[in-house]
């Protein structure tokens, strides 16, 4: 088993998706930073995503969501 294959198995064994794992790693890294890098990283923490409600095979309404509080400490 290669090192990259064994490393990816840890988050799977823990029952996490890769996105949750990557988010948790990013949160830990931001928490370990010292000022002023911590403030700059906090400013880039905002997450935007677009979702759409589909009816009869067509998108009816698109919503852009802004999550400005980040995901710190949230695993689900």
DRENMAR-501973 format. One record per atom (N, C-alpha, C): residue in one letter; x, y, z. Coordinates in steps of 0.001 Angstrom, whole numbers. Example, Ala and Ser with C-alpha at 12.3 -4.5 7.8 and 13.67 -1.06 7.14 Angstrom:
2
@aa A	east 13190	north -5690	up 7800
@aa A	east 12300	north -4500	up 7800
@aa A	east 13200	north -3300	up 7800
@aa S	east 12850	north -2250	up 7080
@aa S	east 13670	north -1060	up 7140
@aa S	east 12900	north 30	up 7870
***
This chain:
76
@aa X	east 847	north -1181	up 0
@aa X	east 0	north 0	up 0
@aa X	east 889	north 1239	up 0
@aa X	east 630	north 2153	up -875
@aa X	east 1448	north 3365	up -943
@aa X	east 1115	north 4296	up 215
@aa X	east 1999	north 5250	up 453
@aa X	east 1785	north 6169	up 1572
@aa X	east 559	north 7033	up 1367
@aa X	east 256	north 7426	up 122
@aa X	east -927	north 8253	up -107
@aa X	east -2204	north 7449	up 91
@aa X	east -2188	north 6154	up -237
@aa X	east -3376	north 5320	up -46
@aa X	east -3628	north 5069	up 1429
@aa X	east -2557	north 4850	up 2213
@aa X	east -2753	north 4607	up 3643
@aa X	east -3171	north 5875	up 4363
@aa X	east -2723	north 7035	up 3911
@aa X	east -3112	north 8292	up 4550
@aa X	east -4586	north 8583	up 4325
@aa X	east -5097	north 8268	up 3168
@aa X	east -6503	north 8544	up 2899
@aa X	east -7419	north 7613	up 3679
@aa X	east -6912	north 6464	up 4102
@aa X	east -7772	north 5529	up 4814
@aa X	east -8120	north 6014	up 6215
@aa X	east -7302	north 6877	up 6808
@aa X	east -7570	north 7327	up 8174
@aa X	east -8878	north 8101	up 8269
@aa X	east -9137	north 9014	up 7352
@aa X	east -10385	north 9763	up 7425
@aa X	east -11574	north 8870	up 7103
@aa X	east -11368	north 7871	up 6263
@aa X	east -12466	north 6930	up 5973
@aa X	east -12766	north 6060	up 7175
@aa X	east -11727	north 5579	up 7845
@aa X	east -11913	north 4753	up 9039
@aa X	east -12626	north 5560	up 10125
@aa X	east -12339	north 6851	up 10197
@aa X	east -12972	north 7722	up 11194
@aa X	east -14419	north 8040	up 10845
@aa X	east -14879	north 7606	up 9665
@aa X	east -16264	north 7857	up 9268
@aa X	east -16491	north 9263	up 8744
@aa X	east -15450	north 9873	up 8201
@aa X	east -15558	north 11240	up 7704
@aa X	east -15499	north 11247	up 6183
@aa X	east -16119	north 12248	up 5591
@aa X	east -15930	north 12477	up 4167
@aa X	east -14629	north 13258	up 4008
@aa X	east -14111	north 13283	up 2797
@aa X	east -12872	north 14027	up 2570
@aa X	east -13077	north 15519	up 2837
@aa X	east -14250	north 16045	up 2490
@aa X	east -14510	north 17470	up 2723
@aa X	east -14497	north 17801	up 4211
@aa X	east -15078	north 16934	up 5046
@aa X	east -15053	north 17166	up 6489
@aa X	east -13626	north 17092	up 7015
@aa X	east -12867	north 16118	up 6518
@aa X	east -11467	north 15969	up 6921
@aa X	east -10649	north 17198	up 6536
@aa X	east -10791	north 17649	up 5304
@aa X	east -10050	north 18816	up 4836
@aa X	east -10445	north 20066	up 5623
@aa X	east -11726	north 20213	up 5920
@aa X	east -12190	north 21354	up 6708
@aa X	east -11638	north 21337	up 8118
@aa X	east -11592	north 20156	up 8726
@aa X	east -11043	north 20030	up 10073
@aa X	east -9552	north 20370	up 10082
@aa X	east -8829	north 19893	up 9079
@aa X	east -7400	north 20220	up 8977
@aa X	east -7191	north 21723	up 8800
@aa X	east -8020	north 22352	up 7979
@aa X	east -7908	north 23796	up 7765
@aa X	east -8206	north 24558	up 9046
@aa X	east -9211	north 24119	up 9809
@aa X	east -9528	north 24770	up 11081
@aa X	east -8358	north 24668	up 12057
@aa X	east -7726	north 23487	up 12116
@aa X	east -6586	north 23301	up 13021
@aa X	east -5405	north 24171	up 12609
@aa X	east -5183	north 24264	up 11315
@aa X	east -4087	north 25101	up 10826
@aa X	east -4328	north 26574	up 11146
@aa X	east -5552	north 27053	up 10921
@aa X	east -5860	north 28457	up 11221
@aa X	east -5730	north 28737	up 12712
@aa X	east -6097	north 27770	up 13558
@aa X	east -5989	north 27960	up 15002
@aa X	east -4531	north 28026	up 15454
@aa X	east -3633	north 27371	up 14722
@aa X	east -2220	north 27337	up 15105
@aa X	east -1440	north 28557	up 14628
@aa X	east -2000	north 29347	up 13732
@aa X	east -1287	north 30510	up 13195
@aa X	east -1128	north 31605	up 14244
@aa X	east -62	north 32380	up 14085
@aa X	east 162	north 33539	up 14942
@aa X	east -285	north 34781	up 14194
@aa X	east -487	north 35868	up 14937
@aa X	east -849	north 37145	up 14323
@aa X	east 323	north 37666	up 13512
@aa X	east 161	north 38349	up 12430
@aa X	east -1028	north 38797	up 11731
@aa X	east -1582	north 37775	up 10735
@aa X	east -880	north 36636	up 10573
@aa X	east -1340	north 35621	up 9621
@aa X	east -2705	north 35055	up 10020
@aa X	east -2973	north 34975	up 11314
@aa X	east -4250	north 34435	up 11800
@aa X	east -5409	north 35328	up 11372
@aa X	east -5235	north 36629	up 11455
@aa X	east -6277	north 37580	up 11043
@aa X	east -6527	north 37501	up 9546
@aa X	east -5448	north 37385	up 8761
@aa X	east -5607	north 37273	up 7311
@aa X	east -6320	north 35980	up 6932
@aa X	east -6000	north 34885	up 7599
@aa X	east -6647	north 33603	up 7313
@aa X	east -8117	north 33642	up 7721
@aa X	east -8426	north 34307	up 8815
@aa X	east -9809	north 34434	up 9285
@aa X	east -10655	north 35184	up 8256
@aa X	east -10061	north 36181	up 7598
@aa X	east -10782	north 36957	up 6592
@aa X	east -11115	north 36111	up 5361
@aa X	east -10291	north 35103	up 5067
@aa X	east -10539	north 34241	up 3907
@aa X	east -11412	north 33046	up 4246
@aa X	east -11931	north 32967	up 5450
@aa X	east -12683	north 31811	up 5916
@aa X	east -14114	north 31763	up 5381
@aa X	east -14604	north 32849	up 4820
@aa X	east -15993	north 32895	up 4333
@aa X	east -16209	north 31878	up 3218
@aa X	east -17372	north 31261	up 3240
@aa X	east -17715	north 30230	up 2257
@aa X	east -18980	north 30667	up 1529
@aa X	east -18944	north 30588	up 218
@aa X	east -20106	north 30892	up -598
@aa X	east -20460	north 29651	up -1415
@aa X	east -21739	north 29364	up -1533
@aa X	east -22146	north 28290	up -2436
@aa X	east -23507	north 28613	up -3034
@aa X	east -23754	north 28015	up -4187
@aa X	east -25006	north 28248	up -4905
@aa X	east -25806	north 26942	up -4935
@aa X	east -27084	north 27029	up -4613
@aa X	east -27955	north 25865	up -4689
@aa X	east -29196	north 26232	up -5487
@aa X	east -29835	north 25220	up -6030
@aa X	east -31036	north 25448	up -6840
@aa X	east -32083	north 24404	up -6501
@aa X	east -33330	north 24805	up -6500
@aa X	east -34456	north 23899	up -6323
@aa X	east -34894	north 23454	up -7717
@aa X	east -34989	north 22156	up -7919
@aa X	east -35350	north 21622	up -9233
@aa X	east -36767	north 21067	up -9209
@aa X	east -37543	north 21407	up -10221
@aa X	east -38884	north 20877	up -10415
@aa X	east -39061	north 20550	up -11893
@aa X	east -39540	north 19367	up -12180
@aa X	east -39774	north 18915	up -13552
@aa X	east -38528	north 19020	up -14419
@aa X	east -37360	north 18724	up -13834
@aa X	east -36122	north 18739	up -14596
@aa X	east -35551	north 20106	up -14882
@aa X	east -36087	north 21167	up -14296
@aa X	east -35608	north 22531	up -14524
@aa X	east -35336	north 23218	up -13183
@aa X	east -34269	north 24008	up -13107
@aa X	east -34052	north 24767	up -11875
@aa X	east -35071	north 25901	up -11778
@aa X	east -35723	north 26012	up -10623
@aa X	east -36749	north 27044	up -10465
@aa X	east -36221	north 28293	up -9773
@aa X	east -35352	north 28106	up -8784
@aa X	east -34859	north 29251	up -8032
@aa X	east -33434	north 28958	up -7584
@aa X	east -32522	north 29898	up -7838
@aa X	east -31156	north 29743	up -7387
@aa X	east -30902	north 30645	up -6188
@aa X	east -30215	north 30096	up -5201
@aa X	east -29923	north 30829	up -3979
@aa X	east -28418	north 30799	up -3749
@aa X	east -27819	north 31954	up -3516
@aa X	east -26405	north 32036	up -3163
@aa X	east -26338	north 32241	up -1654
@aa X	east -25652	north 31318	up -981
@aa X	east -25559	north 31346	up 466
@aa X	east -24167	north 31780	up 879
@aa X	east -24089	north 32663	up 1856
@aa X	east -22839	north 33178	up 2394
@aa X	east -22712	north 32697	up 3832
@aa X	east -21711	north 31880	up 4095
@aa X	east -21474	north 31416	up 5462
@aa X	east -20262	north 32181	up 5966
@aa X	east -20484	north 33219	up 6724
@aa X	east -19369	north 34080	up 7141
@aa X	east -18767	north 33660	up 8476
@aa X	east -19443	north 32812	up 9221
@aa X	east -18910	north 32406	up 10524
@aa X	east -17928	north 31253	up 10411
@aa X	east -17802	north 30650	up 9231
@aa X	east -16882	north 29535	up 9051
@aa X	east -17430	north 28245	up 9616
@aa X	east -16569	north 27256	up 9737
@aa X	east -16994	north 25943	up 10212
@aa X	east -16208	north 25499	up 11423
@aa X	east -15585	north 26404	up 12103
@aa X	east -14696	north 26055	up 13202
@aa X	east -15410	north 25237	up 14269
@aa X	east -14892	north 24041	up 14525
@aa X	east -15430	north 23199	up 15577
@aa X	east -16665	north 22414	up 15185
@aa X	east -17157	north 22547	up 13996
@aa X	east -18364	north 21842	up 13569
@aa X	east -17968	north 20677	up 12673
@aa X	east -18300	north 19470	up 13078
@aa X	east -17937	north 18296	up 12293
@aa X	east -19078	north 17756	up 11483
@aa X	east -20290	north 18170	up 11716
@aa X	east -21411	north 17611	up 10956
@aa X	east -22018	north 18621	up 10031
***
